[in-house]
């Protein structure tokens, strides 16, 4: 049985300020984010990990580097396919009335089954699902029967989990709740994924 621990990076100042980050904004963890990463490290300190993978974005790298201090035999492996969705013209901006309408409209289209919808200059749910599943299967194929931590991003996690777990599907991705450094645990029996902690 393969065990996959999935977590979102710690908080950044932009998270706190309500500014959209996405793939195009590379913000570091703030003080609270570092505290969250440290709490995650403590939570996982007695869990054997065979590998740690992370998005190459700084907030994910800093979170992963904090966790591996309890696993000194590991170095986080950066994987581009673990990057956050591109939110296009919304990245780096606080959602004013116009951008909020565009943002909410795309999310509504996803809930209604149009997974090709995207913010101008951004990425669709289908595109994220493709690279998210590719990343997960690449990692799992290299670590069958092992335990792996993946540090990534909020929308990425919603898309990935909704796309692979029975009973969800992309139209229900908003039902998957998470916070910074919250932990999801999946097992893989060689055929299907099962949520042990969601």
C-alpha positions in Angstrom: 0.0 0.0 0.0 1.3 3.4 -1.0 0.5 6.3 1.4 0.4 9.9 0.1 0.3 12.8 2.5 -0.9 16.0 0.7 -0.6 19.4 2.2 -1.0 23.0 1.2 1.9 25.4 1.9 1.9 27.7 4.9 0.4 31.2 4.9 1.9 34.2 3.0 1.2 37.9 3.5 -0.7 37.8 0.3 -3.0 35.0 1.5 -3.8 37.1 4.6 -4.4 40.2 2.4 -6.8 38.4 0.1 -4.5 38.8 -2.9 -4.6 36.1 -5.6 -1.3 34.3 -6.0 -1.5 31.5 -8.4 1.5 30.2 -10.3 2.7 33.7 -11.3 3.3 35.1 -7.8 6.2 33.7 -5.8 5.6 34.9 -2.3 7.5 33.6 0.8 5.8 32.4 4.0 5.0 35.0 6.5 5.6 34.6 10.3 2.4 32.7 10.7 3.2 30.5 7.7 6.5 29.6 9.3 4.7 28.7 12.5 2.2 26.6 10.6 5.0 24.8 8.7 6.7 24.1 12.1 3.5 22.7 13.5 3.2 20.5 10.4 6.8 19.3 10.9 5.9 18.4 14.5 2.8 16.6 13.3 4.8 14.5 10.8 7.9 14.0 13.0 7.0 10.5 13.9 5.7 9.5 10.4 8.2 7.6 8.2 8.5 9.3 4.9 10.4 7.8 1.9 10.2 11.0 -0.2 9.1 14.6 -0.1 8.0 16.4 -3.2 7.0 20.1 -3.6 6.0 22.7 -6.0 9.0 24.9 -7.0 7.1 28.0 -5.7 8.9 29.5 -2.7 5.9 29.1 -0.3 5.8 25.3 -1.0 9.6 24.9 -0.9 9.8 26.7 2.5 7.1 24.5 3.9 8.7 21.3 2.6 12.2 22.4 3.9 10.7 22.9 7.3 9.1 19.5 7.4 12.3 17.6 6.4 14.2 19.0 9.4 12.5 16.0 11.2 13.6 13.8 8.3 17.2 14.7 7.7 17.7 11.8 5.3 15.4 13.6 2.8 15.7 16.6 0.5 12.5 18.0 -1.0 12.2 17.3 -4.7 10.8 20.2 -6.7 8.3 19.2 -9.4 6.9 21.8 -11.9 3.7 19.7 -12.3 2.9 20.5 -8.6 2.6 24.2 -9.2 -0.6 26.1 -8.5 -3.2 27.0 -11.1 -2.5 30.1 -13.2 -5.1 32.7 -12.3 -4.1 34.8 -15.3 -5.0 38.5 -15.0 -6.1 38.1 -11.3 -2.6 37.1 -10.1 -1.0 39.6 -7.8 -4.2 41.5 -7.4 -6.9 41.9 -4.8 -10.2 40.9 -6.2 -12.1 44.2 -6.9 -15.7 44.1 -8.1 -14.7 43.4 -11.8 -12.1 40.7 -11.1 -14.3 39.1 -8.4 -17.1 38.7 -11.0 -14.7 37.1 -13.5 -13.3 34.8 -10.8 -16.7 33.8 -9.4 -18.0 33.3 -13.0 -15.2 30.8 -13.8 -15.8 28.9 -10.6 -19.6 28.7 -11.4 -18.8 27.4 -14.8 -16.7 24.7 -13.3 -19.5 23.8 -10.9 -21.8 23.5 -13.9 -19.4 21.2 -15.8 -17.5 23.6 -18.1 -14.0 22.6 -17.0 -12.4 24.4 -20.0 -13.5 27.8 -18.6 -10.6 30.0 -17.4 -9.7 33.5 -16.3 -8.2 35.6 -19.1 -4.5 34.5 -19.4 -5.1 31.7 -16.9 -5.5 28.0 -16.7 -8.6 25.8 -16.9 -9.6 23.1 -14.3 -9.0 20.5 -17.1 -5.5 21.8 -17.6 -4.7 21.7 -13.9 -6.3 18.2 -13.6 -4.0 17.0 -16.4 -0.7 18.1 -14.8 -1.9 17.2 -11.2 -2.8 13.6 -12.1 0.5 13.3 -14.1 2.5 14.5 -11.1 0.7 12.2 -8.7 1.0 9.1 -11.0 4.7 9.9 -11.6 5.4 10.1 -7.9 3.3 7.0 -7.0 5.0 4.9 -9.8 8.4 5.7 -8.3 7.3 5.0 -4.7 5.0 2.0 -4.7 4.5 0.7 -1.2 6.2 3.7 0.3 5.0 6.9 2.1 5.4 10.2 0.4 4.6 13.8 1.4 3.5 16.3 -1.4 3.5 20.0 -0.6 1.5 22.0 -3.0 -1.3 24.6 -3.3 -5.0 25.1 -2.6 -6.7 25.0 -6.0 -4.3 22.3 -7.1 -5.4 20.1 -4.1 -9.1 20.7 -4.8 -8.7 19.8 -8.5 -6.5 16.7 -7.8 -8.7 15.3 -5.0 -12.0 15.9 -6.8 -10.5 14.4 -9.9 -9.3 11.1 -8.4 -11.7 10.3 -5.5 -14.9 8.4 -6.1 -18.0 10.4 -5.5 -16.6 13.8 -6.3 -15.6 14.9 -9.9 -14.4 18.4 -10.8 -17.8 20.0 -10.5 -17.7 19.2 -6.7 -14.2 20.6 -6.1 -15.5 23.4 -3.9 -16.7 20.8 -1.4 -13.1 19.9 -0.6 -12.1 22.3 2.2 -8.6 23.0 3.3 -6.5 25.6 5.1 -2.8 26.4 5.1 -0.8 23.2 6.1 -4.0 21.1 6.5 -3.2 17.5 5.8 -5.0 15.0 3.5 -4.0 11.4 3.5 -4.5 9.0 0.6 -3.7 5.4 0.1 -3.2 3.7 -3.3 -3.6 -0.1 -3.7 -2.2 -0.2 -7.2 -5.6 0.4 -8.8 -7.4 3.2 -7.0 -6.9 5.9 -4.5 -8.8 6.1 -1.2 -9.1 9.0 1.2 -8.0 8.1 4.7 -8.1 11.7 5.9 -9.8 14.5 3.9 
